[in-house]
Amino acid sequence: MSRILVVGAGWAGLSAALALSEAGRRVTLVEAAALAGGRARSLRGQPLRDNGQHLLIGAYRETLGLLERLGIRRDTAFHDGPLDLLLRPAPSHPVIRVRGGHLPGRLHLLQGLIGAQGLDWRLKRALLGAGRLLSSPPAAHLCAHDWLLAQGQPMTLIERLWGPLCLAALNLPVACASARIFHRTLREAFASAASARLLIPRQPLGALLPTPAIRRLEWLGADIRLGTRVAALCVHQDRITGVRLRDGDSLEADQVILATAPAAAVHLLEPLPATRVIAESLRALGRAPIATAYLRYDPQPHLDPPMQALLDGTGAWLFDRRVAGEPGVVAAVVSGPGPLEALDRDTLARSIAGDVGRHFPCWGTPLEIQIIRERAATFLATPANDARRPDNTTAVAGLWLAGDYTATGLPATLEGAVRSGLECSTQIMRRMN
């Protein structure tokens, strides 16, 4: 029987390994880190937290389906609420609130836009034209800002609604983010009231997928090797034959799925003439950071809804960690590249705490702030980079790519990673059959 090797135990690699193992294939899963999960993982320590606050939506059909197959109950694993976006401009401006309706299909969005708070009728009228945004995709070269302007969206809405949503979803400002990726994101997220539901994890991410996935793989007979780093790919006559590990050992395989982060993939692909072009494309994708500050207050604050955006200052999205069993803690997520990258932890913590304090002065000064930075959280989702994203296949027979950076049409999200892993496994089984 053919041996399939999956390199990388992030959400893409775990998805691929599970699909192949459940289909009866012999799978070896190799991961350099001591824990599975990749860039969406739980950190050791108390309290147990993730390497950043995450949000899922109802449109994450493959991710939610995978979790269901692993026995994860949606009603207990997530705070599952309807679309409810509360955005706070500077304290002197009215709060904007958009809630989803209950009508079928995209009519739920129309219903919610009509009832939006904090917008005058001129802005509401422009917002009602958002239905056009969800129709035909924009030209590949357009940035989201120019596309929104061409669709008749005024600057006020771009600055106070579409821009913050784009930054949160694509991890890139609207002025340079790909219009096509943003359009695809909006189209899937707002397809129905069910798709637009907001799911805040009640549990650490490790308990949602990595831990139960590893347990399931072991039960299926997969060979799991955590803390094992791949040093090189082994190729003979443009066909993959396995990998060489850093300790000098080798693993033979007929099919190898490279499911690492882009930078690690570049390191393995660049030495091979057949994959050097892909390596150059992956290097050009760049990286964009995400920082999360966990702020602890006493008395305990309460956010309703539990997710809100601060549009001034650091532009943080706030999450009430009460829903995750941490009352008194608020997670503030700061997305994208910019001047905040250069700040040290203490300065960044003071900046975020200052922004929160301006909007919620009654909370007082946080008793504790923990800063977690993921400097390469996503690729730069520009129009040019969207065109560079590779397929799952490569020029080396039997060598595959899986990850949120591949050509899924989605931004670098958990759902993009899972879809890439599942698509990769589907193509492999089709070839092997």
Secondary structure, DSSP 8 states (H G I E B T S, - for coil): --EEEEE--SHHHHHHHHHHHHTT-EEEEEESSSSS-TTS-B-SSSS--BSS---EETT-HHHHHHHHHTT--HHHHEEEE--EEEEE-STTS--EEEE--SSSTTHHHHHHHHT-BS--HHHHHHHHGGGGGGSS---TT-BHHHHHHHTT--HHHIIIIIHHHHHHHHSS-TTTSBHHHHHHHHHHHTSSTTTT-EEEESS-HHHHTHHHHHHHHHHTT-EEEET--EEEEEEETTEEEEEEETTS-EEE-SEEEE-S-HHHHHHHHTTSGGGHHHHHHHHHT--EEEEEEEEE-SS----SSSEEEE-STT--EEEEGGGGT-TTEEEEEEESSSGGGGS-HHHHHHHHHHHHHHH-GGG-S-SEEEEEEEEEEE----HHHHHH---SB-SSBTEEE-STTSSSSS-SSHHHHHHHHHHHHHHHHHHH-
